[in-house]
Amino acid sequence: MGLDIPSSYRLIGATKLLAVLVIIGLMQHFEMIIHALRFDVLSMIPMSVTILVLISGILACIGLFRGKKWGFIPLYFYIPAATLFLQVSLIPFIPNVFPVKYHDIVIIVINGLVLLYSVSLLLRRMETNYIKEY
């Protein structure tokens, strides 16, 4: 099962799966992002953080969906920032299974696991691009 597919195609498919997770996370909390982007003098710093998180999420989606390795760079900013500042889960609906008082912990665990998976995916993709010594 799946052994006849070359590993490079599987890695690119997994990269596109990460892009889909980021897209779903951005779409699920779109109204929260729009609410945070309202101009107010007191909310200038949270607004700038929200804009940076949004830009990094969009750049990560573009890079990962195209199968490029540079898409991991904004992803590594997006995951911790979305976790800490926006409290957004990359895998939606799982935090709703748990009681409300555990939502923050579940979001941290889910996003941490996605971050570890993305690091291992990038390392596996970089294994194929080794430099040959002569």
Phi and psi in radians as a Rosetta constraint file:
Dihedral C 1 N 2 CA 2 C 2 CIRCULARHARMONIC 1.376 0.35
Dihedral N 2 CA 2 C 2 N 3 CIRCULARHARMONIC -0.010 0.35
Dihedral C 2 N 3 CA 3 C 3 CIRCULARHARMONIC -1.365 0.35
Dihedral N 3 CA 3 C 3 N 4 CIRCULARHARMONIC -0.345 0.35
Dihedral C 3 N 4 CA 4 C 4 CIRCULARHARMONIC -1.433 0.35
Dihedral N 4 CA 4 C 4 N 5 CIRCULARHARMONIC -0.195 0.35
Dihedral C 4 N 5 CA 5 C 5 CIRCULARHARMONIC -1.484 0.35
Dihedral N 5 CA 5 C 5 N 6 CIRCULARHARMONIC 2.235 0.35
Dihedral C 5 N 6 CA 6 C 6 CIRCULARHARMONIC -1.027 0.35
Dihedral N 6 CA 6 C 6 N 7 CIRCULARHARMONIC 2.580 0.35
Dihedral C 6 N 7 CA 7 C 7 CIRCULARHARMONIC -1.131 0.35
Dihedral N 7 CA 7 C 7 N 8 CIRCULARHARMONIC -0.508 0.35
Dihedral C 7 N 8 CA 8 C 8 CIRCULARHARMONIC -1.152 0.35
Dihedral N 8 CA 8 C 8 N 9 CIRCULARHARMONIC -0.629 0.35
Dihedral C 8 N 9 CA 9 C 9 CIRCULARHARMONIC -1.211 0.35
Dihedral N 9 CA 9 C 9 N 10 CIRCULARHARMONIC -0.629 0.35
Dihedral C 9 N 10 CA 10 C 10 CIRCULARHARMONIC -1.159 0.35
Dihedral N 10 CA 10 C 10 N 11 CIRCULARHARMONIC -0.684 0.35
Dihedral C 10 N 11 CA 11 C 11 CIRCULARHARMONIC -1.178 0.35
Dihedral N 11 CA 11 C 11 N 12 CIRCULARHARMONIC -0.675 0.35
Dihedral C 11 N 12 CA 12 C 12 CIRCULARHARMONIC -1.199 0.35
Dihedral N 12 CA 12 C 12 N 13 CIRCULARHARMONIC -0.640 0.35
Dihedral C 12 N 13 CA 13 C 13 CIRCULARHARMONIC -1.110 0.35
Dihedral N 13 CA 13 C 13 N 14 CIRCULARHARMONIC -0.706 0.35
Dihedral C 13 N 14 CA 14 C 14 CIRCULARHARMONIC -1.178 0.35
Dihedral N 14 CA 14 C 14 N 15 CIRCULARHARMONIC -0.592 0.35
Dihedral C 14 N 15 CA 15 C 15 CIRCULARHARMONIC -1.134 0.35
Dihedral N 15 CA 15 C 15 N 16 CIRCULARHARMONIC -0.706 0.35
Dihedral C 15 N 16 CA 16 C 16 CIRCULARHARMONIC -1.189 0.35
Dihedral N 16 CA 16 C 16 N 17 CIRCULARHARMONIC -0.536 0.35
Dihedral C 16 N 17 CA 17 C 17 CIRCULARHARMONIC -1.127 0.35
Dihedral N 17 CA 17 C 17 N 18 CIRCULARHARMONIC -0.701 0.35
Dihedral C 17 N 18 CA 18 C 18 CIRCULARHARMONIC -1.072 0.35
Dihedral N 18 CA 18 C 18 N 19 CIRCULARHARMONIC -0.693 0.35
Dihedral C 18 N 19 CA 19 C 19 CIRCULARHARMONIC -1.102 0.35
Dihedral N 19 CA 19 C 19 N 20 CIRCULARHARMONIC -0.701 0.35
Dihedral C 19 N 20 CA 20 C 20 CIRCULARHARMONIC -1.140 0.35
Dihedral N 20 CA 20 C 20 N 21 CIRCULARHARMONIC -0.674 0.35
Dihedral C 20 N 21 CA 21 C 21 CIRCULARHARMONIC -1.094 0.35
Dihedral N 21 CA 21 C 21 N 22 CIRCULARHARMONIC -0.707 0.35
Dihedral C 21 N 22 CA 22 C 22 CIRCULARHARMONIC -1.180 0.35
Dihedral N 22 CA 22 C 22 N 23 CIRCULARHARMONIC -0.707 0.35
Dihedral C 22 N 23 CA 23 C 23 CIRCULARHARMONIC -1.086 0.35
Dihedral N 23 CA 23 C 23 N 24 CIRCULARHARMONIC -0.767 0.35
Dihedral C 23 N 24 CA 24 C 24 CIRCULARHARMONIC -1.097 0.35
Dihedral N 24 CA 24 C 24 N 25 CIRCULARHARMONIC -0.724 0.35
Dihedral C 24 N 25 CA 25 C 25 CIRCULARHARMONIC -1.111 0.35
Dihedral N 25 CA 25 C 25 N 26 CIRCULARHARMONIC -0.687 0.35
Dihedral C 25 N 26 CA 26 C 26 CIRCULARHARMONIC -1.199 0.35
Dihedral N 26 CA 26 C 26 N 27 CIRCULARHARMONIC -0.711 0.35
Dihedral C 26 N 27 CA 27 C 27 CIRCULARHARMONIC -1.245 0.35
Dihedral N 27 CA 27 C 27 N 28 CIRCULARHARMONIC -0.617 0.35
Dihedral C 27 N 28 CA 28 C 28 CIRCULARHARMONIC -1.147 0.35
Dihedral N 28 CA 28 C 28 N 29 CIRCULARHARMONIC -0.615 0.35
Dihedral C 28 N 29 CA 29 C 29 CIRCULARHARMONIC -1.962 0.35
Dihedral N 29 CA 29 C 29 N 30 CIRCULARHARMONIC 0.545 0.35
Dihedral C 29 N 30 CA 30 C 30 CIRCULARHARMONIC -1.129 0.35
Dihedral N 30 CA 30 C 30 N 31 CIRCULARHARMONIC -0.699 0.35
Dihedral C 30 N 31 CA 31 C 31 CIRCULARHARMONIC -1.171 0.35
Dihedral N 31 CA 31 C 31 N 32 CIRCULARHARMONIC -0.553 0.35
Dihedral C 31 N 32 CA 32 C 32 CIRCULARHARMONIC -1.191 0.35
Dihedral N 32 CA 32 C 32 N 33 CIRCULARHARMONIC -0.647 0.35
Dihedral C 32 N 33 CA 33 C 33 CIRCULARHARMONIC -1.199 0.35
Dihedral N 33 CA 33 C 33 N 34 CIRCULARHARMONIC -0.735 0.35
Dihedral C 33 N 34 CA 34 C 34 CIRCULARHARMONIC -1.100 0.35
Dihedral N 34 CA 34 C 34 N 35 CIRCULARHARMONIC -0.723 0.35
Dihedral C 34 N 35 CA 35 C 35 CIRCULARHARMONIC -1.094 0.35
Dihedral N 35 CA 35 C 35 N 36 CIRCULARHARMONIC -0.671 0.35
Dihedral C 35 N 36 CA 36 C 36 CIRCULARHARMONIC -1.276 0.35
Dihedral N 36 CA 36 C 36 N 37 CIRCULARHARMONIC -0.377 0.35
Dihedral C 36 N 37 CA 37 C 37 CIRCULARHARMONIC -1.507 0.35
Dihedral N 37 CA 37 C 37 N 38 CIRCULARHARMONIC -0.003 0.35
Dihedral C 37 N 38 CA 38 C 38 CIRCULARHARMONIC -1.110 0.35
Dihedral N 38 CA 38 C 38 N 39 CIRCULARHARMONIC 2.434 0.35
Dihedral C 38 N 39 CA 39 C 39 CIRCULARHARMONIC -1.378 0.35
Dihedral N 39 CA 39 C 39 N 40 CIRCULARHARMONIC 2.174 0.35
Dihedral C 39 N 40 CA 40 C 40 CIRCULARHARMONIC -2.672 0.35
Dihedral N 40 CA 40 C 40 N 41 CIRCULARHARMONIC 2.433 0.35
Dihedral C 40 N 41 CA 41 C 41 CIRCULARHARMONIC -1.110 0.35
Dihedral N 41 CA 41 C 41 N 42 CIRCULARHARMONIC -0.654 0.35
Dihedral C 41 N 42 CA 42 C 42 CIRCULARHARMONIC -1.273 0.35
Dihedral N 42 CA 42 C 42 N 43 CIRCULARHARMONIC -0.383 0.35
Dihedral C 42 N 43 CA 43 C 43 CIRCULARHARMONIC -1.836 0.35
Dihedral N 43 CA 43 C 43 N 44 CIRCULARHARMONIC 0.466 0.35
Dihedral C 43 N 44 CA 44 C 44 CIRCULARHARMONIC -1.155 0.35
Dihedral N 44 CA 44 C 44 N 45 CIRCULARHARMONIC -0.777 0.35
Dihedral C 44 N 45 CA 45 C 45 CIRCULARHARMONIC -1.217 0.35
Dihedral N 45 CA 45 C 45 N 46 CIRCULARHARMONIC -0.829 0.35
Dihedral C 45 N 46 CA 46 C 46 CIRCULARHARMONIC -1.061 0.35
Dihedral N 46 CA 46 C 46 N 47 CIRCULARHARMONIC -0.548 0.35
Dihedral C 46 N 47 CA 47 C 47 CIRCULARHARMONIC -1.175 0.35
Dihedral N 47 CA 47 C 47 N 48 CIRCULARHARMONIC -0.724 0.35
Dihedral C 47 N 48 CA 48 C 48 CIRCULARHARMONIC -1.181 0.35
Dihedral N 48 CA 48 C 48 N 49 CIRCULARHARMONIC -0.652 0.35
Dihedral C 48 N 49 CA 49 C 49 CIRCULARHARMONIC -1.139 0.35
Dihedral N 49 CA 49 C 49 N 50 CIRCULARHARMONIC -0.728 0.35
Dihedral C 49 N 50 CA 50 C 50 CIRCULARHARMONIC -1.120 0.35
Dihedral N 50 CA 50 C 50 N 51 CIRCULARHARMONIC -0.690 0.35
Dihedral C 50 N 51 CA 51 C 51 CIRCULARHARMONIC -1.137 0.35
Dihedral N 51 CA 51 C 51 N 52 CIRCULARHARMONIC -0.726 0.35
Dihedral C 51 N 52 CA 52 C 52 CIRCULARHARMONIC -1.113 0.35
Dihedral N 52 CA 52 C 52 N 53 CIRCULARHARMONIC -0.710 0.35
Dihedral C 52 N 53 CA 53 C 53 CIRCULARHARMONIC -1.135 0.35
Dihedral N 53 CA 53 C 53 N 54 CIRCULARHARMONIC -0.745 0.35
Dihedral C 53 N 54 CA 54 C 54 CIRCULARHARMONIC -1.120 0.35
Dihedral N 54 CA 54 C 54 N 55 CIRCULARHARMONIC -0.772 0.35
Dihedral C 54 N 55 CA 55 C 55 CIRCULARHARMONIC -1.119 0.35
Dihedral N 55 CA 55 C 55 N 56 CIRCULARHARMONIC -0.742 0.35
Dihedral C 55 N 56 CA 56 C 56 CIRCULARHARMONIC -1.167 0.35
Dihedral N 56 CA 56 C 56 N 57 CIRCULARHARMONIC -0.613 0.35
Dihedral C 56 N 57 CA 57 C 57 CIRCULARHARMONIC -1.143 0.35
Dihedral N 57 CA 57 C 57 N 58 CIRCULARHARMONIC -0.721 0.35
Dihedral C 57 N 58 CA 58 C 58 CIRCULARHARMONIC -1.177 0.35
Dihedral N 58 CA 58 C 58 N 59 CIRCULARHARMONIC -0.760 0.35
Dihedral C 58 N 59 CA 59 C 59 CIRCULARHARMONIC -1.113 0.35
Dihedral N 59 CA 59 C 59 N 60 CIRCULARHARMONIC -0.671 0.35
Dihedral C 59 N 60 CA 60 C 60 CIRCULARHARMONIC -1.119 0.35
Dihedral N 60 CA 60 C 60 N 61 CIRCULARHARMONIC -0.717 0.35
Dihedral C 60 N 61 CA 61 C 61 CIRCULARHARMONIC -1.080 0.35
Dihedral N 61 CA 61 C 61 N 62 CIRCULARHARMONIC -0.785 0.35
Dihedral C 61 N 62 CA 62 C 62 CIRCULARHARMONIC -1.120 0.35
Dihedral N 62 CA 62 C 62 N 63 CIRCULARHARMONIC -0.855 0.35
Dihedral C 62 N 63 CA 63 C 63 CIRCULARHARMONIC -1.167 0.35
Dihedral N 63 CA 63 C 63 N 64 CIRCULARHARMONIC -0.744 0.35
Dihedral C 63 N 64 CA 64 C 64 CIRCULARHARMONIC -1.262 0.35
Dihedral N 64 CA 64 C 64 N 65 CIRCULARHARMONIC -0.662 0.35
Dihedral C 64 N 65 CA 65 C 65 CIRCULARHARMONIC -1.202 0.35
Dihedral N 65 CA 65 C 65 N 66 CIRCULARHARMONIC -0.519 0.35
Dihedral C 65 N 66 CA 66 C 66 CIRCULARHARMONIC -1.396 0.35
Dihedral N 66 CA 66 C 66 N 67 CIRCULARHARMONIC -0.103 0.35
Dihedral C 66 N 67 CA 67 C 67 CIRCULARHARMONIC 1.403 0.35
Dihedral N 67 CA 67 C 67 N 68 CIRCULARHARMONIC 0.330 0.35
Dihedral C 67 N 68 CA 68 C 68 CIRCULARHARMONIC -1.597 0.35
Dihedral N 68 CA 68 C 68 N 69 CIRCULARHARMONIC 2.590 0.35
Dihedral C 68 N 69 CA 69 C 69 CIRCULARHARMONIC -1.300 0.35
Dihedral N 69 CA 69 C 69 N 70 CIRCULARHARMONIC -0.422 0.35
Dihedral C 69 N 70 CA 70 C 70 CIRCULARHARMONIC -1.185 0.35
Dihedral N 70 CA 70 C 70 N 71 CIRCULARHARMONIC -0.260 0.35
Dihedral C 70 N 71 CA 71 C 71 CIRCULARHARMONIC -1.191 0.35
Dihedral N 71 CA 71 C 71 N 72 CIRCULARHARMONIC -0.316 0.35
Dihedral C 71 N 72 CA 72 C 72 CIRCULARHARMONIC -1.281 0.35
Dihedral N 72 CA 72 C 72 N 73 CIRCULARHARMONIC -0.472 0.35
Dihedral C 72 N 73 CA 73 C 73 CIRCULARHARMONIC -1.097 0.35
Dihedral N 73 CA 73 C 73 N 74 CIRCULARHARMONIC -0.933 0.35
Dihedral C 73 N 74 CA 74 C 74 CIRCULARHARMONIC -1.196 0.35
Dihedral N 74 CA 74 C 74 N 75 CIRCULARHARMONIC -0.439 0.35
Dihedral C 74 N 75 CA 75 C 75 CIRCULARHARMONIC -1.123 0.35
Dihedral N 75 CA 75 C 75 N 76 CIRCULARHARMONIC -0.677 0.35
Dihedral C 75 N 76 CA 76 C 76 CIRCULARHARMONIC -1.234 0.35
Dihedral N 76 CA 76 C 76 N 77 CIRCULARHARMONIC -0.314 0.35
Dihedral C 76 N 77 CA 77 C 77 CIRCULARHARMONIC -1.526 0.35
Dihedral N 77 CA 77 C 77 N 78 CIRCULARHARMONIC -0.669 0.35
Dihedral C 77 N 78 CA 78 C 78 CIRCULARHARMONIC -1.144 0.35
Dihedral N 78 CA 78 C 78 N 79 CIRCULARHARMONIC -0.781 0.35
Dihedral C 78 N 79 CA 79 C 79 CIRCULARHARMONIC -1.090 0.35
Dihedral N 79 CA 79 C 79 N 80 CIRCULARHARMONIC -0.937 0.35
Dihedral C 79 N 80 CA 80 C 80 CIRCULARHARMONIC -1.143 0.35
Dihedral N 80 CA 80 C 80 N 81 CIRCULARHARMONIC -0.639 0.35
Dihedral C 80 N 81 CA 81 C 81 CIRCULARHARMONIC -1.191 0.35
Dihedral N 81 CA 81 C 81 N 82 CIRCULARHARMONIC -0.713 0.35
Dihedral C 81 N 82 CA 82 C 82 CIRCULARHARMONIC -1.171 0.35
Dihedral N 82 CA 82 C 82 N 83 CIRCULARHARMONIC -0.555 0.35
Dihedral C 82 N 83 CA 83 C 83 CIRCULARHARMONIC -1.269 0.35
Dihedral N 83 CA 83 C 83 N 84 CIRCULARHARMONIC -0.854 0.35
Dihedral C 83 N 84 CA 84 C 84 CIRCULARHARMONIC -1.408 0.35
Dihedral N 84 CA 84 C 84 N 85 CIRCULARHARMONIC -0.736 0.35
Dihedral C 84 N 85 CA 85 C 85 CIRCULARHARMONIC -1.604 0.35
Dihedral N 85 CA 85 C 85 N 86 CIRCULARHARMONIC -0.710 0.35
Dihedral C 85 N 86 CA 86 C 86 CIRCULARHARMONIC -1.783 0.35
Dihedral N 86 CA 86 C 86 N 87 CIRCULARHARMONIC -0.248 0.35
Dihedral C 86 N 87 CA 87 C 87 CIRCULARHARMONIC 0.924 0.35
Dihedral N 87 CA 87 C 87 N 88 CIRCULARHARMONIC 0.920 0.35
Dihedral C 87 N 88 CA 88 C 88 CIRCULARHARMONIC -1.853 0.35
Dihedral N 88 CA 88 C 88 N 89 CIRCULARHARMONIC 2.295 0.35
Dihedral C 88 N 89 CA 89 C 89 CIRCULARHARMONIC -1.557 0.35
Dihedral N 89 CA 89 C 89 N 90 CIRCULARHARMONIC 2.325 0.35
Dihedral C 89 N 90 CA 90 C 90 CIRCULARHARMONIC -1.294 0.35
Dihedral N 90 CA 90 C 90 N 91 CIRCULARHARMONIC -0.449 0.35
Dihedral C 90 N 91 CA 91 C 91 CIRCULARHARMONIC -1.893 0.35
Dihedral N 91 CA 91 C 91 N 92 CIRCULARHARMONIC 1.795 0.35
Dihedral C 91 N 92 CA 92 C 92 CIRCULARHARMONIC -1.220 0.35
Dihedral N 92 CA 92 C 92 N 93 CIRCULARHARMONIC 2.818 0.35
Dihedral C 92 N 93 CA 93 C 93 CIRCULARHARMONIC 1.278 0.35
Dihedral N 93 CA 93 C 93 N 94 CIRCULARHARMONIC -0.270 0.35
Dihedral C 93 N 94 CA 94 C 94 CIRCULARHARMONIC -1.220 0.35
Dihedral N 94 CA 94 C 94 N 95 CIRCULARHARMONIC -0.727 0.35
Dihedral C 94 N 95 CA 95 C 95 CIRCULARHARMONIC -1.078 0.35
Dihedral N 95 CA 95 C 95 N 96 CIRCULARHARMONIC -0.435 0.35
Dihedral C 95 N 96 CA 96 C 96 CIRCULARHARMONIC -1.251 0.35
Dihedral N 96 CA 96 C 96 N 97 CIRCULARHARMONIC -0.272 0.35
Dihedral C 96 N 97 CA 97 C 97 CIRCULARHARMONIC -1.273 0.35
Dihedral N 97 CA 97 C 97 N 98 CIRCULARHARMONIC -0.538 0.35
Dihedral C 97 N 98 CA 98 C 98 CIRCULARHARMONIC -1.594 0.35
Dihedral N 98 CA 98 C 98 N 99 CIRCULARHARMONIC 2.799 0.35
Dihedral C 98 N 99 CA 99 C 99 CIRCULARHARMONIC -1.058 0.35
Dihedral N 99 CA 99 C 99 N 100 CIRCULARHARMONIC 2.734 0.35
Dihedral C 99 N 100 CA 100 C 100 CIRCULARHARMONIC -1.057 0.35
Dihedral N 100 CA 100 C 100 N 101 CIRCULARHARMONIC -0.612 0.35
Dihedral C 100 N 101 CA 101 C 101 CIRCULARHARMONIC -1.221 0.35
Dihedral N 101 CA 101 C 101 N 102 CIRCULARHARMONIC -0.248 0.35
Dihedral C 101 N 102 CA 102 C 102 CIRCULARHARMONIC -1.801 0.35
Dihedral N 102 CA 102 C 102 N 103 CIRCULARHARMONIC 0.069 0.35
Dihedral C 102 N 103 CA 103 C 103 CIRCULARHARMONIC -1.041 0.35
Dihedral N 103 CA 103 C 103 N 104 CIRCULARHARMONIC -0.749 0.35
Dihedral C 103 N 104 CA 104 C 104 CIRCULARHARMONIC -1.096 0.35
Dihedral N 104 CA 104 C 104 N 105 CIRCULARHARMONIC -0.745 0.35
Dihedral C 104 N 105 CA 105 C 105 CIRCULARHARMONIC -1.158 0.35
Dihedral N 105 CA 105 C 105 N 106 CIRCULARHARMONIC -0.732 0.35
Dihedral C 105 N 106 CA 106 C 106 CIRCULARHARMONIC -1.132 0.35
Dihedral N 106 CA 106 C 106 N 107 CIRCULARHARMONIC -0.704 0.35
Dihedral C 106 N 107 CA 107 C 107 CIRCULARHARMONIC -1.120 0.35
Dihedral N 107 CA 107 C 107 N 108 CIRCULARHARMONIC -0.732 0.35
Dihedral C 107 N 108 CA 108 C 108 CIRCULARHARMONIC -1.107 0.35
Dihedral N 108 CA 108 C 108 N 109 CIRCULARHARMONIC -0.739 0.35
Dihedral C 108 N 109 CA 109 C 109 CIRCULARHARMONIC -1.167 0.35
Dihedral N 109 CA 109 C 109 N 110 CIRCULARHARMONIC -0.802 0.35
Dihedral C 109 N 110 CA 110 C 110 CIRCULARHARMONIC -1.080 0.35
Dihedral N 110 CA 110 C 110 N 111 CIRCULARHARMONIC -0.866 0.35
Dihedral C 110 N 111 CA 111 C 111 CIRCULARHARMONIC -1.181 0.35
Dihedral N 111 CA 111 C 111 N 112 CIRCULARHARMONIC -0.567 0.35
Dihedral C 111 N 112 CA 112 C 112 CIRCULARHARMONIC -1.143 0.35
Dihedral N 112 CA 112 C 112 N 113 CIRCULARHARMONIC -0.699 0.35
Dihedral C 112 N 113 CA 113 C 113 CIRCULARHARMONIC -1.171 0.35
Dihedral N 113 CA 113 C 113 N 114 CIRCULARHARMONIC -0.681 0.35
Dihedral C 113 N 114 CA 114 C 114 CIRCULARHARMONIC -1.136 0.35
Dihedral N 114 CA 114 C 114 N 115 CIRCULARHARMONIC -0.682 0.35
Dihedral C 114 N 115 CA 115 C 115 CIRCULARHARMONIC -1.107 0.35
Dihedral N 115 CA 115 C 115 N 116 CIRCULARHARMONIC -0.783 0.35
Dihedral C 115 N 116 CA 116 C 116 CIRCULARHARMONIC -1.102 0.35
Dihedral N 116 CA 116 C 116 N 117 CIRCULARHARMONIC -0.691 0.35
Dihedral C 116 N 117 CA 117 C 117 CIRCULARHARMONIC -1.115 0.35
Dihedral N 117 CA 117 C 117 N 118 CIRCULARHARMONIC -0.707 0.35
Dihedral C 117 N 118 CA 118 C 118 CIRCULARHARMONIC -1.187 0.35
Dihedral N 118 CA 118 C 118 N 119 CIRCULARHARMONIC -0.620 0.35
Dihedral C 118 N 119 CA 119 C 119 CIRCULARHARMONIC -1.145 0.35
Dihedral N 119 CA 119 C 119 N 120 CIRCULARHARMONIC -0.785 0.35
Dihedral C 119 N 120 CA 120 C 120 CIRCULARHARMONIC -1.154 0.35
Dihedral N 120 CA 120 C 120 N 121 CIRCULARHARMONIC -0.599 0.35
Dihedral C 120 N 121 CA 121 C 121 CIRCULARHARMONIC -1.149 0.35
Dihedral N 121 CA 121 C 121 N 122 CIRCULARHARMONIC -0.756 0.35
Dihedral C 121 N 122 CA 122 C 122 CIRCULARHARMONIC -1.130 0.35
Dihedral N 122 CA 122 C 122 N 123 CIRCULARHARMONIC -0.691 0.35
Dihedral C 122 N 123 CA 123 C 123 CIRCULARHARMONIC -1.116 0.35
Dihedral N 123 CA 123 C 123 N 124 CIRCULARHARMONIC -0.691 0.35
Dihedral C 123 N 124 CA 124 C 124 CIRCULARHARMONIC -1.184 0.35
Dihedral N 124 CA 124 C 124 N 125 CIRCULARHARMONIC -0.602 0.35
Dihedral C 124 N 125 CA 125 C 125 CIRCULARHARMONIC -1.248 0.35
Dihedral N 125 CA 125 C 125 N 126 CIRCULARHARMONIC -0.525 0.35
Dihedral C 125 N 126 CA 126 C 126 CIRCULARHARMONIC -1.383 0.35
Dihedral N 126 CA 126 C 126 N 127 CIRCULARHARMONIC -0.341 0.35
Dihedral C 126 N 127 CA 127 C 127 CIRCULARHARMONIC -1.081 0.35
Dihedral N 127 CA 127 C 127 N 128 CIRCULARHARMONIC -0.555 0.35
Dihedral C 127 N 128 CA 128 C 128 CIRCULARHARMONIC -1.344 0.35
Dihedral N 128 CA 128 C 128 N 129 CIRCULARHARMONIC -0.235 0.35
Dihedral C 128 N 129 CA 129 C 129 CIRCULARHARMONIC -1.902 0.35
Dihedral N 129 CA 129 C 129 N 130 CIRCULARHARMONIC 0.968 0.35
Dihedral C 129 N 130 CA 130 C 130 CIRCULARHARMONIC -1.472 0.35
Dihedral N 130 CA 130 C 130 N 131 CIRCULARHARMONIC 2.757 0.35
Dihedral C 130 N 131 CA 131 C 131 CIRCULARHARMONIC -1.652 0.35
Dihedral N 131 CA 131 C 131 N 132 CIRCULARHARMONIC 2.189 0.35
Dihedral C 131 N 132 CA 132 C 132 CIRCULARHARMONIC -1.425 0.35
Dihedral N 132 CA 132 C 132 N 133 CIRCULARHARMONIC 2.314 0.35
Dihedral C 132 N 133 CA 133 C 133 CIRCULARHARMONIC -1.658 0.35
Dihedral N 133 CA 133 C 133 N 134 CIRCULARHARMONIC 2.389 0.35
